[in-house]
Each structure stands twice: as structure tokens, then as C-alpha cells.
Amino acid sequence: MLSNTTDPATLHISRKLLVLALTIALGATLAVTAQGQTAPVSQGPATQASTQPPIPFEVISIRKSKAEFLSGNGFTADGFEVRGTWASMLIALAYGFGDYSRMPGMPRWCFEDKFDIQAKVDEADVDKWNKLDVKTKKLALQALLASRFHLKAHFETRQGKIYELVIAKGGPKFKAADPKDMLPSGSGANLGKAMTLDSLATSLTGGSVSRPVVNKTGLSGLYNLSYSLVPDDDSSDPKNPITEQLVLRSIREQLGLDLRPAEGPINSLIIDHVEQPTEN
């Protein structure tokens, strides 16, 4: 779990575990076990003026949170619900970023102040809402950030160092997902099951690796991709045992995948303005 802290070392670990927390909040797809540890975008403005959600939230409740840990169902059958979350995490979730270094411009309160958020679509739109994919539902969350947090941001794309997710020597070590692993929209977490390689690449980005990760496996189906991160007993940094080397070794040994250094476009979300929301 992520804790609300301003300690630099703990905040560093929290940032590396952001993707795991986002995955749980979404009720989505990746299981990462760490002992001792409690989508590309186009250049242009990130505003709702040009991208309105097909189904907006009709009722929104935002309150300061006293929750010690992040919890909630993320996208639900009739909206969105999460407790003990940060504005930084909401922005990352809404725009598909798992790496704070690619979201510059957020004030410190975005990482410190917690909120409980409950949002619901109109009752007449519930059936339509449940037919939307997660990418489309995120537009409603983006609209919430624009209206209640007064978020203004823009995208920038630059060339830089990336990792390409590729099949390792010896071939993949994971299996295609069974129909029973594919949960309906709004369901709870089914960690590690029925996920795409694109989702795995997004999860790895900012999780514990130093570069954005792009799926170059050529695989487009749904797979069961659970893996564990078990630090070595002689870890050189006991405060932060989840190292890049550990991630690379774990996915190679357990999933048959490699991260290959390369050059490519790096997308960033530049935060131009964001405000603390007023409570309901």
C-alpha cells in the first residue's frame, strides 16, 4: 500500500509502486508481489473542450480523506469510487501515465493531500456506461479533473531512451487467458489475468524501470501475466529492494520477456494548472 508521507525515500518507493496501486484501483490486471513492501498520447492540449466524455458523471462527491491506505473499486458499475487517493494518482490514472517524471508541473499538495472520491453517471446511462471500455471511461475522469480540480495540461512528445518489451530467448512462459479469467467491466480485481502486453508495458513504465516501456512483442491477445518481485537477501539497498535489475530478471525468468534498450518517442503530460477542489 502507498502511505501519505513527505519523506523523500518513502515517496521514491511510493512512486515506483504507483502502477500497482493504479492497477488495484482500476480493478485491472497486474499482480506484483514485493516482499517487505506494504497509453501513448498525442501532442496537444489535454483539455475537455475538444474531448468530451460520451457519458459524463452526473453526481460527484470529493472530500478530504483520513484514510491510511488507498482503497476502492476504481471504475464501478455506475461510475468511479476510490478512497485515500492523491490528485497526482488521479491524473496519472486518467491519462494513462505510470511515471511521475513524465508529468512535470504538479504542486507538492498533489502528492500529499488525500481525497475520497465518488462519482456516478445518470441512472439512465448505467447500461451504456457498462458497455464502455476503460479507455473511454477515463474521459469521464479527465472531465472530473477539469471541472473540479481545474486541471489544465498539454502533451509533449520528444525523442529519448526507452525500453522495448520483446520476447526473450527461449520464448514466452505465459498462457493465453481463459474466458473465465475475463471479468466484465466494473468488476473487482482479477490480478495478473486477461491482460494485454500493452497493459504490461504501461505497468512497467515508472514501476521500477528508468525508461518508458513500449510493447514490441507483436502479441495482441489477452494473457495471464502474473509475476513476483522477490528481492535478494543481500539487496544493496534494504530501503528500496525493488531494483530495475530485479524487474528485468523477474520478467525474463517468469514470463520469458526482455526489456531491450532503444531510442523512441517519449510522451509527457505537462501540468499547466491545477487547484485543490472544494469539498461537497
Backbone bond lengths (Angstrom), bond angles and torsions (degrees), N, CA, C in turn:
res aa  C-N    CA-C-N  psi(-1)  N-CA   C-N-CA  omega(-1)  CA-C   N-CA-C  phi
1 M - - - 1.451 - - 1.520 110.49 -
2 L 1.305 115.94 153.86 1.443 120.97 177.02 1.508 109.74 -92.65
3 S 1.311 117.89 137.59 1.457 121.26 179.00 1.515 109.78 -108.82
4 N 1.341 116.19 153.93 1.457 121.20 179.10 1.516 108.11 -84.85
5 T 1.305 117.62 106.35 1.448 121.11 -174.87 1.502 110.13 -149.72
6 T 1.316 115.06 153.29 1.456 119.67 175.63 1.519 110.65 -107.62
7 D 1.325 117.28 3.29 1.453 120.30 178.07 1.514 109.36 -65.54
8 P 1.342 119.08 124.61 1.470 120.97 -173.98 1.515 113.24 -58.01
9 A 1.338 117.83 -41.55 1.461 119.60 -177.30 1.524 110.93 -66.27
10 T 1.345 116.37 -44.23 1.457 119.72 -179.76 1.516 110.91 -68.43
11 L 1.336 117.43 -39.14 1.456 120.87 178.15 1.515 110.40 -62.33
12 H 1.342 117.43 -36.07 1.458 121.61 178.20 1.522 110.26 -62.47
13 I 1.351 116.72 -44.40 1.451 120.46 177.85 1.518 110.03 -65.29
14 S 1.337 116.59 -41.15 1.464 120.38 -179.63 1.516 111.21 -59.71
15 R 1.339 116.49 -40.88 1.462 119.45 178.72 1.521 110.54 -62.86
16 K 1.331 116.74 -39.11 1.454 119.36 -179.31 1.518 112.19 -69.32
17 L 1.345 117.12 -23.10 1.450 120.74 178.86 1.523 112.16 -97.57
18 L 1.342 117.69 7.70 1.460 121.83 -178.28 1.513 111.90 -54.82
19 V 1.316 116.98 -46.47 1.463 119.80 -173.55 1.517 110.70 -63.88
20 L 1.331 117.59 -39.05 1.451 120.23 177.34 1.514 110.26 -60.29
21 A 1.326 117.36 -44.74 1.462 120.93 -179.74 1.526 111.20 -64.76
22 L 1.321 116.60 -40.91 1.465 120.28 178.17 1.515 110.73 -63.22
23 T 1.335 115.93 -39.79 1.455 119.94 179.98 1.515 110.58 -61.99
24 I 1.325 116.78 -44.79 1.455 120.46 178.93 1.522 110.27 -63.51
25 A 1.333 116.81 -42.40 1.464 120.58 -178.89 1.520 111.69 -62.58
26 L 1.321 116.75 -33.87 1.465 120.86 179.94 1.524 112.78 -79.73
27 G 1.325 117.41 -13.52 1.452 118.76 -171.37 1.507 110.02 67.33
28 A 1.355 116.91 37.10 1.449 120.93 -173.18 1.507 111.31 -109.15
29 T 1.344 121.20 -127.37 1.443 118.30 -138.11 1.503 121.19 -126.31
30 L 1.297 123.17 -6.98 1.456 118.31 -170.77 1.516 111.34 -119.63
31 A 1.322 117.27 129.44 1.462 120.80 175.99 1.508 109.11 -104.26
32 V 1.327 117.10 122.70 1.453 122.35 176.24 1.513 107.06 -128.48
33 T 1.326 118.47 119.99 1.446 122.17 179.94 1.509 108.98 -103.49
34 A 1.346 116.72 119.64 1.455 121.39 -179.33 1.514 109.01 -119.90
35 Q 1.316 117.92 111.93 1.446 121.13 179.89 1.518 109.85 -63.75
36 G 1.352 116.11 134.47 1.442 120.56 176.21 1.511 113.53 80.39
37 Q 1.327 118.76 6.59 1.467 121.77 -179.36 1.517 107.69 -118.85
38 T 1.326 112.91 104.80 1.451 114.25 173.30 1.599 107.82 -63.16
39 A 24.267 163.83 33.42 1.467 152.56 54.26 1.531 110.05 -153.13
40 P 1.089 105.73 118.83 1.473 106.49 -173.16 1.534 111.82 -35.22
41 V 1.341 116.38 145.33 1.457 121.56 -178.93 1.512 110.51 -124.31
42 S 1.302 116.75 159.52 1.455 121.94 -179.64 1.520 110.62 -90.27
43 Q 1.313 116.00 153.41 1.455 120.44 177.22 1.520 109.23 -68.09
44 G 1.335 116.02 138.19 1.456 120.10 -179.92 1.507 110.62 142.12
45 P 1.352 117.50 179.83 1.457 120.35 -176.62 1.518 112.62 -70.73
46 A 1.324 115.87 141.48 1.459 121.24 176.16 1.516 107.62 -101.38
47 T 1.298 117.35 72.77 1.460 122.45 -179.09 1.513 109.79 -125.99
48 Q 1.312 115.29 163.89 1.457 119.61 179.96 1.522 112.65 -88.39
49 A 1.334 117.71 -4.08 1.459 120.00 179.69 1.517 111.09 -61.32
50 S 1.341 116.53 -33.64 1.453 120.25 -176.12 1.525 112.87 -105.07
51 T 1.355 117.73 -14.02 1.460 120.72 -176.89 1.522 109.59 -134.06
52 Q 1.312 117.03 80.60 1.452 120.98 177.56 1.529 109.71 -81.48
53 P 1.326 117.26 141.61 1.468 119.02 178.74 1.514 110.95 -68.67
54 P 1.332 118.81 143.90 1.460 120.32 178.07 1.518 111.91 -64.09
55 I 1.346 116.64 -30.38 1.463 121.69 176.68 1.532 107.52 -133.15
56 P 1.328 119.19 105.20 1.466 121.48 -179.59 1.528 111.00 -82.87
57 F 1.316 116.03 163.95 1.458 120.52 172.71 1.529 109.10 -73.96
58 E 1.323 116.59 130.52 1.455 122.01 -179.46 1.523 111.68 -85.18
59 V 1.344 116.53 -37.74 1.463 122.80 -179.24 1.529 108.54 -126.85
60 I 1.333 116.43 130.14 1.467 121.45 -178.78 1.514 109.68 -131.18
61 S 1.321 116.83 127.58 1.461 122.93 175.55 1.523 108.52 -119.15
62 I 1.341 116.86 123.85 1.470 122.53 177.80 1.522 108.00 -129.50
63 R 1.328 116.11 123.78 1.454 121.54 179.24 1.517 110.38 -135.55
64 K 1.327 117.12 149.91 1.461 120.77 172.66 1.528 108.19 -60.40
65 S 1.316 116.66 140.42 1.460 121.04 -173.56 1.525 112.19 -107.95
66 K 1.317 114.98 143.71 1.452 122.00 171.92 1.526 111.44 -107.78
67 A 1.326 116.00 6.85 1.464 120.78 -177.94 1.521 110.55 -64.99
68 E 1.313 116.20 136.60 1.462 120.64 179.75 1.520 111.28 -76.25
69 F 1.330 116.21 -35.17 1.457 120.74 -176.82 1.525 111.28 -125.09
70 L 1.308 114.82 156.18 1.458 121.53 174.03 1.522 109.55 -68.49
71 S 1.327 116.79 134.36 1.459 120.67 176.72 1.518 108.96 -153.16
72 G 1.331 115.60 175.36 1.456 120.20 -179.77 1.510 111.39 120.27
73 N 1.315 116.15 171.44 1.464 122.29 -174.88 1.517 113.84 -97.10
74 G 1.348 117.88 -4.05 1.456 118.86 -174.39 1.519 109.31 67.87
75 F 1.316 117.59 -129.89 1.464 121.08 177.10 1.528 108.86 -73.39
76 T 1.318 115.76 125.03 1.452 122.43 -177.30 1.521 110.50 -109.54
77 A 1.325 115.14 -175.90 1.466 120.18 -178.70 1.521 112.42 -66.84
78 D 1.349 116.89 -20.52 1.469 118.29 -179.49 1.529 112.77 -133.27
79 G 1.347 117.63 17.98 1.462 118.72 177.72 1.506 113.80 161.53
80 F 1.338 115.64 -126.88 1.459 121.50 -174.64 1.527 108.13 -148.78
81 E 1.334 116.40 138.20 1.458 120.31 -179.00 1.528 109.73 -148.83
82 V 1.333 115.84 127.32 1.460 120.38 176.28 1.526 107.98 -154.41
83 R 1.324 116.60 146.34 1.460 122.58 -179.81 1.521 109.79 -125.01
84 G 1.333 115.31 144.23 1.460 119.92 177.30 1.511 113.36 69.04
85 T 1.332 117.43 38.16 1.461 120.86 -179.18 1.524 110.94 -108.35
86 W 1.306 115.90 161.35 1.453 123.15 178.42 1.531 109.74 -103.31
87 A 1.328 116.42 155.90 1.464 119.65 175.17 1.521 110.82 -60.59
88 S 1.328 116.57 -37.39 1.469 120.10 178.71 1.520 111.32 -59.40
89 M 1.327 116.64 -39.60 1.456 120.23 179.83 1.523 111.05 -70.40
90 L 1.326 117.21 -38.72 1.463 120.22 178.05 1.528 111.35 -62.26
91 I 1.331 115.47 -42.83 1.466 119.83 179.49 1.526 110.06 -64.45
92 A 1.338 116.20 -43.83 1.462 120.25 179.08 1.522 111.12 -61.45
93 L 1.318 116.61 -41.90 1.457 121.25 179.72 1.519 111.41 -66.77
94 A 1.332 116.56 -45.06 1.458 120.76 -176.00 1.522 112.60 -64.10
95 Y 1.343 116.40 -33.71 1.468 120.24 -175.18 1.530 113.52 -108.97
96 G 1.328 117.60 5.94 1.451 120.72 173.34 1.506 114.72 72.94
97 F 1.352 117.01 32.77 1.456 120.75 178.16 1.518 109.68 -108.46
98 G 1.332 116.81 131.04 1.452 120.95 177.58 1.505 112.97 -109.43
99 D 1.314 117.36 14.27 1.464 121.14 -173.34 1.521 108.50 -139.03
100 Y 1.347 116.95 111.18 1.459 120.71 -178.41 1.530 112.88 -62.23
101 S 1.329 117.17 -26.00 1.461 119.01 -179.32 1.517 111.48 -64.57
102 R 1.332 117.50 -17.96 1.463 121.72 177.75 1.525 111.91 -100.76
103 M 1.351 115.72 15.51 1.464 120.52 175.40 1.528 109.10 -132.23
104 P 1.332 118.37 59.75 1.468 119.82 -176.92 1.522 112.29 -70.67
105 G 1.340 115.09 155.01 1.453 120.26 174.72 1.514 114.93 107.85
106 M 1.346 118.10 -4.50 1.460 119.69 -179.42 1.527 110.45 -79.76
107 P 1.335 117.93 132.29 1.461 120.03 175.71 1.528 110.73 -69.00
108 R 1.330 115.69 164.90 1.464 120.70 -173.20 1.527 112.87 -62.06
109 W 1.358 117.39 -32.50 1.461 118.56 -178.07 1.526 111.85 -61.84
110 C 1.330 117.39 -23.60 1.462 120.45 178.10 1.525 112.27 -63.34
111 F 1.339 116.44 -23.04 1.457 121.38 179.24 1.525 112.59 -101.36
112 E 1.329 117.23 -9.37 1.459 120.38 -172.65 1.520 113.58 -112.07
113 D 1.337 118.31 -43.75 1.457 121.94 -175.13 1.521 110.44 -83.12
114 K 1.332 115.23 131.15 1.462 120.61 -178.71 1.524 111.18 -101.62
115 F 1.340 114.54 153.69 1.462 120.45 -178.76 1.528 110.02 -138.07
116 D 1.344 114.02 147.62 1.464 121.91 167.66 1.519 106.89 -102.67
117 I 1.307 116.61 126.60 1.470 120.90 -175.03 1.518 109.96 -128.04
118 Q 1.315 115.23 130.01 1.458 121.64 173.78 1.521 107.99 -133.23
119 A 1.304 116.41 124.31 1.461 121.68 -178.89 1.526 109.00 -133.27
120 K 1.319 116.16 138.82 1.463 120.78 -178.81 1.523 109.95 -131.38
121 V 1.323 115.34 144.27 1.456 120.45 172.81 1.521 108.74 -82.70
122 D 1.314 116.60 166.24 1.453 120.42 176.85 1.526 109.66 -60.66
123 E 1.329 115.91 143.58 1.467 120.59 -177.86 1.526 111.93 -54.98
124 A 1.316 115.96 -33.59 1.466 119.97 -178.94 1.530 112.07 -70.85
125 D 1.350 116.95 -15.99 1.469 120.85 -176.36 1.529 113.28 -102.60
126 V 1.337 117.71 2.10 1.466 120.62 -174.43 1.528 111.94 -59.31
127 D 1.323 117.67 -46.37 1.469 120.17 -179.27 1.528 111.16 -61.94
128 K 1.329 116.83 -42.10 1.466 120.17 178.50 1.534 110.45 -65.85
129 W 1.333 116.24 -39.96 1.470 121.09 179.92 1.527 111.11 -58.57
130 N 1.311 116.67 -42.37 1.458 120.78 -177.26 1.523 113.26 -70.15
131 K 1.326 116.96 -13.72 1.457 120.56 177.97 1.528 112.06 -92.01
132 L 1.349 116.89 -8.29 1.465 120.59 179.93 1.523 110.86 -78.68
133 D 1.338 116.86 147.41 1.459 119.44 172.70 1.528 109.08 -81.61
134 V 1.336 115.86 168.61 1.464 121.06 -175.55 1.525 111.39 -61.16
135 K 1.334 116.89 -38.99 1.468 120.58 -179.05 1.526 110.55 -58.72
136 T 1.315 117.02 -40.78 1.463 120.39 -179.99 1.518 111.26 -73.49
137 K 1.329 117.46 -36.91 1.464 120.87 177.81 1.529 111.30 -63.28
138 K 1.333 116.18 -30.06 1.464 119.61 179.38 1.532 111.47 -62.22
139 L 1.325 117.89 -25.54 1.462 120.65 178.09 1.529 110.47 -62.59
140 A 1.338 116.76 -35.06 1.465 120.05 176.99 1.529 110.42 -67.25
141 L 1.330 116.76 -37.18 1.460 120.54 177.86 1.527 110.45 -69.50
142 Q 1.324 117.38 -36.81 1.464 120.81 175.39 1.536 110.62 -62.27
143 A 1.335 116.34 -40.87 1.456 120.38 178.66 1.526 111.25 -65.55
144 L 1.336 116.65 -37.36 1.470 121.11 176.03 1.524 110.29 -60.54
145 L 1.317 117.30 -44.54 1.467 121.34 179.31 1.523 111.14 -63.95
146 A 1.321 116.47 -37.82 1.463 119.84 -179.63 1.524 111.74 -68.96
147 S 1.334 117.15 -39.42 1.465 120.45 -175.00 1.515 113.09 -84.21
148 R 1.340 118.30 -36.87 1.451 120.00 -173.71 1.524 113.77 -101.57
149 F 1.343 117.72 -29.46 1.457 121.62 176.64 1.534 111.47 -103.63
150 H 1.328 116.52 -1.81 1.465 123.16 -178.90 1.534 111.11 52.09
151 L 1.327 114.76 41.91 1.461 120.79 -179.44 1.522 111.01 -71.53
152 K 1.325 115.10 129.47 1.459 122.70 170.26 1.516 107.60 -128.84
153 A 1.311 116.37 130.21 1.457 120.52 -175.60 1.519 109.62 -153.67
154 H 1.322 115.69 166.97 1.465 119.45 175.56 1.519 108.97 -144.72
155 F 1.323 114.89 158.43 1.458 121.74 -179.05 1.527 110.81 -96.27
156 E 1.306 115.53 144.37 1.462 122.26 171.66 1.523 108.97 -134.37
157 T 1.321 116.51 141.44 1.463 121.95 178.80 1.518 109.32 -124.24
158 R 1.334 115.24 126.36 1.456 121.03 -179.83 1.526 109.55 -134.39
159 Q 1.334 117.00 157.71 1.452 121.35 175.57 1.524 109.60 -78.30
160 G 1.318 115.71 141.08 1.453 119.31 179.15 1.517 111.26 -169.95
161 K 1.316 116.27 -171.06 1.461 122.13 -177.72 1.524 109.99 -81.98
162 I 1.334 115.39 130.70 1.455 121.73 178.60 1.529 109.33 -132.52
163 Y 1.321 115.89 173.25 1.458 122.71 167.65 1.521 108.25 -113.42
164 E 1.317 116.57 137.98 1.456 121.76 171.99 1.526 108.13 -101.24
165 L 1.323 115.93 124.89 1.459 121.21 176.82 1.519 108.56 -80.43
166 V 1.345 116.88 116.69 1.464 122.00 -174.87 1.532 109.91 -131.78
167 I 1.318 115.58 164.68 1.461 121.15 175.98 1.527 109.02 -73.52
168 A 1.326 117.66 129.92 1.460 122.46 -179.81 1.526 111.02 -77.69
169 K 1.308 115.12 163.95 1.468 120.77 176.08 1.526 108.71 -59.17
170 G 1.315 116.84 130.85 1.456 120.95 -177.21 1.518 112.87 103.11
171 G 1.349 116.18 -13.96 1.450 119.69 174.59 1.514 114.36 90.68
172 P 1.330 116.86 169.62 1.466 121.39 -177.89 1.526 112.20 -68.19
173 K 1.334 116.09 151.30 1.464 122.48 -179.74 1.527 111.53 -118.79
174 F 1.323 116.85 26.22 1.451 121.20 179.19 1.524 109.15 -124.01
175 K 1.342 115.11 165.14 1.458 120.68 -175.49 1.526 111.14 -115.47
176 A 1.324 114.45 154.80 1.466 119.48 174.15 1.521 109.31 -63.71
177 A 1.320 117.16 146.65 1.457 121.94 -177.94 1.528 110.65 -71.18
178 D 1.324 115.55 143.47 1.457 121.62 172.77 1.530 108.97 -82.66
179 P 1.318 117.58 153.71 1.471 119.59 177.50 1.521 112.61 -54.00
180 K 1.332 118.04 -33.98 1.475 120.84 -178.76 1.525 112.21 -67.35
181 D 1.352 116.60 -18.21 1.460 120.41 179.26 1.523 112.31 -83.45
182 M 1.310 117.13 -10.81 1.463 121.21 -174.09 1.518 109.50 -93.17
183 L 1.320 116.47 100.66 1.453 121.68 -176.76 1.520 110.99 -80.88
184 P 1.329 118.11 148.63 1.473 120.95 176.71 1.509 111.30 -69.08
185 S 1.322 116.28 159.81 1.460 121.98 178.98 1.514 110.46 -55.66
186 G 1.359 116.41 136.92 1.449 121.02 178.26 1.510 113.75 87.97
187 S 1.353 117.71 -0.67 1.455 120.13 -179.93 1.518 110.77 -77.22
188 G 1.305 115.70 169.67 1.452 120.63 177.58 1.509 111.71 -73.36
189 A 1.324 116.16 -179.57 1.457 121.47 -175.41 1.522 111.55 -65.32
190 N 1.297 116.38 139.32 1.462 123.74 172.02 1.513 105.38 -129.49
191 L 1.327 115.68 68.00 1.455 122.60 -162.03 1.516 113.19 -61.56
192 G 1.324 114.81 130.30 1.448 121.43 175.99 1.508 114.75 84.43
193 K 1.323 118.25 -3.82 1.457 120.95 -174.72 1.521 111.43 -113.39
194 A 1.332 114.44 147.98 1.466 122.43 174.20 1.520 111.86 52.66
195 M 1.337 116.58 52.42 1.456 120.26 177.63 1.520 110.04 -121.30
196 T 1.311 116.55 158.04 1.448 121.66 178.79 1.526 110.29 -90.74
197 L 1.323 116.06 163.00 1.464 120.27 174.57 1.521 110.54 -68.57
198 D 1.336 117.40 -29.29 1.466 120.04 174.29 1.528 110.45 -61.45
199 S 1.343 116.82 -42.18 1.467 120.74 178.57 1.524 110.77 -64.68
200 L 1.316 117.03 -39.35 1.462 119.88 177.57 1.517 110.27 -62.79
201 A 1.340 117.28 -43.28 1.465 120.44 178.70 1.522 111.04 -60.31
202 T 1.340 116.40 -43.16 1.462 120.37 178.04 1.520 110.93 -62.70
203 S 1.332 116.58 -40.31 1.455 120.71 -179.78 1.518 112.02 -65.57
204 L 1.317 116.82 -37.54 1.461 120.52 179.93 1.527 111.41 -69.84
205 T 1.326 117.13 -32.53 1.456 120.93 -179.07 1.522 110.22 -62.57
206 G 1.313 116.14 117.40 1.451 120.63 -179.96 1.509 113.77 81.77
207 G 1.338 118.13 -11.02 1.451 120.39 -179.05 1.507 111.88 -66.97
208 S 1.309 117.65 -53.92 1.460 122.03 173.68 1.514 110.85 -158.81
209 V 1.332 117.54 15.95 1.454 120.37 178.94 1.520 109.12 -114.51
210 S 1.309 115.67 156.87 1.462 121.47 -168.99 1.520 113.77 -89.28
211 R 1.336 117.74 -4.09 1.460 120.35 -176.72 1.515 110.57 -133.88
212 P 1.342 117.85 154.07 1.460 119.95 170.97 1.524 110.22 -60.12
213 V 1.334 116.67 146.12 1.460 122.32 -177.17 1.526 109.34 -113.43
214 V 1.345 116.11 131.93 1.461 122.70 -179.54 1.521 108.74 -120.26
215 N 1.317 117.35 132.67 1.462 121.88 -179.92 1.520 110.76 -72.22
216 K 1.320 116.57 115.98 1.463 122.75 176.14 1.531 110.77 -123.52
217 T 1.341 116.29 23.42 1.463 119.62 -178.66 1.518 112.38 -75.92
218 G 1.342 117.06 -23.40 1.458 120.20 -174.85 1.514 112.89 81.53
219 L 1.336 117.89 2.28 1.463 122.31 -179.70 1.522 109.48 -97.62
220 S 1.334 116.77 130.83 1.457 120.27 -175.06 1.525 113.31 -121.86
221 G 1.335 118.00 5.96 1.459 120.31 -177.74 1.519 112.70 -86.56
222 L 1.333 115.77 -169.29 1.460 123.30 176.56 1.525 108.96 -104.16
223 Y 1.332 115.96 133.37 1.460 121.23 -173.84 1.529 111.01 -136.80
224 N 1.339 115.45 158.86 1.456 121.06 172.43 1.526 107.93 -91.31
225 L 1.339 116.43 115.42 1.462 121.14 -167.47 1.530 113.12 -126.31
226 S 1.312 117.40 34.78 1.460 119.85 177.78 1.523 110.53 -68.33
227 Y 1.331 115.68 141.45 1.459 120.60 171.85 1.521 108.68 -152.55
228 S 1.327 116.25 162.66 1.460 121.68 -176.99 1.515 110.37 -116.95
229 L 1.326 115.63 144.97 1.463 122.03 173.21 1.519 107.63 -110.05
230 V 1.304 116.70 101.74 1.462 122.01 -178.84 1.523 108.39 -111.03
231 P 1.339 118.36 105.66 1.465 120.85 -177.40 1.511 112.51 -60.88
232 D 1.322 115.73 149.16 1.453 121.11 174.89 1.525 109.99 -65.63
233 D 1.325 116.18 149.18 1.461 120.38 178.36 1.513 112.14 -61.78
234 D 1.338 116.63 -28.57 1.464 120.61 -177.53 1.531 111.11 -103.36
235 S 1.365 116.40 33.99 1.460 120.18 179.95 1.525 110.07 -52.92
236 S 1.340 116.05 135.10 1.465 120.90 -177.04 1.524 112.06 -70.93
237 D 1.324 117.62 -18.55 1.463 121.64 -179.29 1.525 108.86 -132.06
238 P 1.335 118.07 89.24 1.467 120.45 -176.45 1.519 113.51 -61.87
239 K 1.347 118.22 -22.45 1.461 120.95 178.85 1.521 111.33 -77.81
240 N 1.314 117.35 -21.25 1.466 121.24 -178.95 1.524 109.03 -143.37
241 P 1.360 116.78 73.27 1.464 119.90 -174.50 1.519 114.12 -75.40
242 I 1.356 118.19 -11.37 1.461 120.63 -178.31 1.523 108.24 -86.11
243 T 1.309 116.32 93.48 1.458 122.09 -176.17 1.527 110.62 -100.62
244 E 1.321 114.81 165.15 1.463 119.94 177.35 1.520 110.85 -61.86
245 Q 1.322 116.38 -40.17 1.463 120.20 179.43 1.527 111.22 -61.72
246 L 1.337 115.85 -38.01 1.460 120.02 178.85 1.523 110.84 -65.03
247 V 1.339 117.19 -41.69 1.466 121.03 179.13 1.520 110.20 -63.40
248 L 1.340 116.86 -47.42 1.462 120.47 -179.05 1.520 110.99 -60.73
249 R 1.323 116.56 -44.25 1.465 120.05 -179.27 1.533 111.15 -66.51
250 S 1.328 116.42 -39.67 1.459 120.44 -176.78 1.520 112.03 -65.46
251 I 1.341 117.36 -46.19 1.465 118.26 -178.28 1.534 110.95 -72.32
252 R 1.341 116.78 -27.90 1.459 119.12 177.42 1.530 110.40 -69.72
253 E 1.336 116.52 -46.89 1.457 120.94 -176.18 1.520 112.50 -74.93
254 Q 1.334 117.32 -36.34 1.460 119.99 -173.01 1.525 113.74 -97.13
255 L 1.335 117.29 -28.86 1.463 120.60 -177.62 1.522 113.89 -114.41
256 G 1.332 117.67 -13.60 1.455 119.81 -176.72 1.511 112.82 71.09
257 L 1.331 116.08 36.60 1.464 122.16 -179.38 1.519 110.00 -125.63
258 D 1.319 116.30 150.76 1.461 122.18 178.09 1.521 110.17 -125.56
259 L 1.329 115.60 155.09 1.460 122.48 170.54 1.520 107.96 -107.73
260 R 1.320 116.58 112.71 1.459 122.88 -175.19 1.528 110.28 -101.51
261 P 1.335 118.12 121.40 1.474 120.27 179.12 1.524 111.12 -59.74
262 A 1.332 116.42 139.97 1.459 121.16 -179.70 1.526 109.08 -159.12
263 E 1.334 115.75 175.94 1.462 122.96 173.17 1.524 108.04 -110.48
264 G 1.348 115.79 140.98 1.450 118.67 179.97 1.512 111.96 -172.81
265 P 1.332 117.48 178.49 1.467 120.84 -179.51 1.525 110.99 -70.84
266 I 1.326 116.01 135.78 1.466 122.48 176.14 1.523 108.19 -116.20
267 N 1.313 115.76 120.50 1.460 121.04 -178.86 1.520 110.30 -92.74
268 S 1.317 116.71 135.98 1.459 122.39 178.32 1.524 109.60 -128.20
269 L 1.333 115.46 150.23 1.458 122.18 174.60 1.521 107.17 -110.09
270 I 1.315 117.49 108.70 1.459 122.48 -177.34 1.523 108.81 -89.05
271 I 1.329 116.69 120.23 1.462 121.46 -179.00 1.529 108.69 -84.60
272 D 1.316 117.20 112.34 1.458 122.54 179.78 1.522 111.99 -87.27
273 H 1.336 116.58 -34.84 1.466 120.08 -177.60 1.523 108.98 -162.08
274 V 1.338 116.46 139.15 1.464 121.96 173.94 1.532 107.48 -155.82
275 E 1.331 115.86 141.78 1.456 121.07 -177.56 1.532 110.60 -125.24
276 Q 1.343 115.52 154.59 1.444 119.57 172.41 1.526 108.87 -65.45
277 P 1.322 117.83 134.88 1.472 119.84 -179.31 1.532 110.99 -76.03
278 T 1.323 116.30 149.96 1.454 119.64 171.56 1.515 108.42 -81.36
279 E 1.335 116.44 142.76 1.453 120.17 -178.34 1.522 110.48 -75.71
280 N 1.338 115.48 158.05 1.465 121.10 179.68 1.526 109.42 -73.29
